[in-house]
């Protein structure tokens, strides 16, 4: 299978969640997926650029998409927030090609001033989850499993951006998603369903309403624990920061011990392919992932 993408790693995976960058590299190499990293790409803005100017968000991300278009490749991200922001811009600009060409001309004029390639609308913006489900395929993924995750109960935490930031998403329903649960089944794990799996993690509130953000995160984690989850799995590093990195602070706010490991999606899949935990940065989490590894006999 010859899969190749223009890789947009985003900011958080290269900083606070370096283990996501690490595990994405390990997983794609194991599956034979080629990633051409977009070294010149800039931050998507995480939804904040548009608070200043929609034109700013659209121009910055038109440039990011144009970098992938230069390679004639789809743009791949492993961050739900990046997917939501860049995917939404891509939808808006493709629509503008038909309904508002003057706006697109304005954006490309700004790009030209900076000696950047114009946005053409010839690429796709695709999260790693969609690439696994739609391009690689669950049947092919299942055949690559060497360490079946049979004893592991996984609670998906989709969050907001991957499901509802765009007008349409591939391979799933924005209100009743199953794509992550189907990945869990493909690698032998058991999906766990709970109330908060498609809700906001609270991260967007954390800078100005910290206690409320932590209460939201705590509610989701408690619901997953009550449903019998051994771990949560998320396709978003910002969700991971609120659910894992801040879990000790969440515990203080809700006055309850939690201790639920939170894995990045590529970490879980890579474990099923037999990749060692050290290669996946599983020791870098704030909440220990040791209970997960012990459950799998690793």
Buried (B, 14 or more C-beta within 10 A) or exposed (E): EEBBBBBBBBBBBEEBBBBBBBBBBBBBBBBEBEBBBBEEBEBBBBBEBBEEEEBBBBBBBBBBBBBBBBBEBBBBBBBBBBBBBBBBBBBBBBBBEEEEEEBBEBBBEBBEEEEBBBBBBEBBBBBBBBBBBBBBEBEEBBEBBEBEBEBBBBBBBBBBBBBBBBEEBBBBEBEEBBBBBBBBBBBBBBBBEBEBBBBBBBBBBBEEEBBEBBBBBBBBBBBBBEBEBBBBBBBBBBBBBBBBBBBEBBBEBBEEEBEBBBBBBBBBBBBBBEBEBEBBBBEEBBBEBBBBBEBBEB
